[in-house]
Amino acid sequence: MKPIENMDDVILILDSIIKESLKTGDTLGYFAVLYQKVTVKVKEEIQNNFFDDGPRMEKLDVVFAKRYIEAYFVWKNNEPVTQSWAIAFTEASNNNLLVIQHLILGMNAHINLDLGIAAAEISAPGKIYELEDDFKRINDILASMVDEVQQGLSSIWPFLRKLLKWLGQADNLLVDFSMKIARNGAWKFASEIASFEKVAWPETIRVRDQKVVDKTRLITDPGKVIRFLFQIIRWTERGTVSDKIQKLRR
């Protein structure tokens, strides 16, 4: 794997993961597609001066992305990764999960664990507060992308849009259930870990990793009612894994 020095490198490597997933029918391609979309959008907003400090945000994006990309290739090489990523990667072979569950498993590991670490890593000691406004502006970008992502999901499951409207959450499923809530939690974790000396980080990360793992049951086994709704969605599911990846890319 080539060194990752900027956002263009991130986008290219994500593209390689997507292409490999298309060839092999690997469900890990779902998260890579979503992540690439977000990365492209963040890059555009940096160029549009949306953030107070664009270069700092690119540094955050690269450090953050490297945690996922390195975990992906380490896992593919049969080497150990954090518990959070181990579960997300292991569940990729679970044929009972819907695309949205695979997406949220990836976001659970990457946002709830990796993002706080990355934010603390790029911040000067005692000055993580300087990052807060830009960090939270990412939520606005995520919110702007929800319709686009859900249109991709609806092309996989035609019944999904009707179901979400019936449930009254068509416009905020991904934001309220995972992205926005997760990022708010990630900021609290970033502030927490940044308050410690780096010698204490491994134990703090270990504890956080376990808490993130504990949340995965809500994703893989969300209860009888949600399981029933997911089963209805599955009955209308269309295409192979590769087909679904292509639809999410549009």
N, C-alpha and C positions, 0 to 999 in steps of 0.2 A: 504494500500500500504506500502510495506517495505521501510525503509530508503534507499536512493540512495547515496552510498559512493564511488563507483568507476565505471569504464566503463563496467565491467561485470554486475553490477547491472542494468545499463542502457540497455544493450543488452537483459537481461532477461525480464525486464519490457516491452520493445518494443515487444519482442516475445509474451508476454501475450496479448498485444493489438492486434497484428496480429492474434493470435489464436481466440480471441473473435470476431474479424471482420470477420474471415472466417466462424464462426458459424452463425453470424447474417446477413452477407452480407452487412456490413457497409463499405462504401467507404473510411472512415477514415483510413482503413487498407492500402490503397495505399501509403500514406505518411509515415506510420509507417514502411513499407517494405523498402522504399528508405532510410529512416533515419537509420534503422538498418544496411543496407549495408554500408553507409558512416561511421557509428560508428565503425563497425568491421574493416574497412580499416584504419581509423585513429589510432585505437589501434595497428594494425600491424605495421604501420609506426612509432609509438612511440617506439615500441619494436625494430625496425630497426634503431633507432637513427636518424630518418629523420629530427627531430626538434632539435633546439638548446637546448631547455629545455623540456624534455619529461614530467616530473612530472607536470610542469605548464600547459602543453597542456592537460593532463588528467584532471586537475582541471577545466580548461576552458570547456572541453567537458562535464563534469558532471554538472557544474553550468548551462551551456547552455541547456543541455538535460532536466534538472529538470524544466525549464520554460515551455517546451512543455508538458512534462508528467503531471506536476501538473495542467496545463491548461486543458488537456484532461480529467482528472478525476474530476476536479472541474465542468467542463461543463457537464459531464455525471451525476453529482449530482445536476444539474439544478441551479448552482450558477454562478455569473457573472465572466467573464474573460475579457481580453483586447478586444477592438473593433476588432482588427486585427484577433484574434483567433475566436471571436464570428462569424465573417463572414465566415471564413474558415470552422468552424464546422457547421454552419447553411447551407452552400451551399453543404454540404455532402449529403443532401437529394435531391439535384437538379439533376434530372435524365437527364437533357439536357446537362450536362457537361461531357466532355471526361476525361479519366484518367489523361491525361497530365494537364488539367486545375485544377483538384483536387490536383495534385502534386504541381503545381505552387502556388496555394492558400496557401498551407501549408508552402512552402518555403518563400512566401511573408511575412507571419506573423512571422515565426521563424527566418529567416535570417535578414530581414529588421528591425525588432524590437528587438527580444530577443537577438540576437548575440552581438550587441553593448553593451547592458546592462550587459551581462555576462562578456564580455571582460573588461569593466570598473570595475566590481565588484571584479575581481581577481587581478587587478593591484594596486600596491602601489600608493598613491597620487603623482601625478606629474611624474609618471614613466610608463605610458601606452605605451610610445614609445618603451620600451624594448620588448614588445610583438609583434610589427609590423611584423618583418620578419617571425616569426613562424605563425602568423595569416594569412599572405598572402601565405604561403606554402600550406595551405589547398586548395587553388585554383588548385594547381598542382594535388592534390589527386582527386578533383572533376572532373577535365578534364580527368584523367585516367579512370574514371568510366563511362563516357558518353556512350561509345559503348555498355557496358554491360546493362545499363538502357534502351537504345533505342532498343536493341535486344528484351528485355522484352516487350516493347511497340509494336514492330513490330509483335510479336507473337500474340498480341491481335488484331492488325489491319494489316493484310498482305500488304495492300496497302500503309501503312505509309512510309516504306523505299523508295519505288519508288517516292512517293510524295516529301519526303525531298530531295532526290537527284535532282529531277527536280527543286526544289526551291534553290538548291545550298547550303543547310545548314544541310546536313545529319550528319555531325560530331560535330556540335556545337550548336544544338538547345537548349539543357538544359543549357549548360554553358553560352552562350552569351545572351540568353533570360532571364535567371533568376539567376543561381548560381553565376557566376563570377561577373556580374554586381551588384547583390545584396550584395555580400560580400565586394566589394569595397565601396559601400554605407554604409555598416554596420561599416566598419573601420572608416569612417568619423564621423558617429554618435557616435561610441565608444570614439573617441578622443574628441568630443564635450561634451558628458555627463561627461567624466572623468575630464574635466576642471572646472566643477562646484562642489560646496559643496554638500554633499548628501542631505541636506535639500531641495535643488532645483531640485533633480532628479525626483520626482513625476510629476511636471509640465512639465519638459523637455520630459519625457516619454509620457505624455498625448499628447503633441504637435506632437511628432514623430508618435505615434499611429494613430493619425488622418491622417497624411501624408501617412502612409502605407495603411490605409483604402481607401484613395482616389485612390490608384493604382489598387484596386481590380476590378474596372470597366473594365480596360484594359484586365483583365483575363477572367471575366465572360461575357463581351460584347465587343469582340475585333474588331468589325467592320464587314461590309458586306462581304468583300473578305475572311477574315479569317473564318468567320462563315460558308461560303460556303465550304471552304476547310475542315473544321471540319465536316460538314455534309457528305461530300464524305467519310471521314475517318469512320464516324459512320456507314455508310451503310455496311462497311466491318467488323464491330466490331464482335468479337466472344466471347461467354461465358457469364456466370453470373458474378456478382461482386466477388464472391469467386473464380471463375475460373481465373479471371484477377489478383487477389491478388497472387494466386499460380504461375501464369506465371511470375509475377514481382519478385517473390522470387527466381527463378531459377538462 
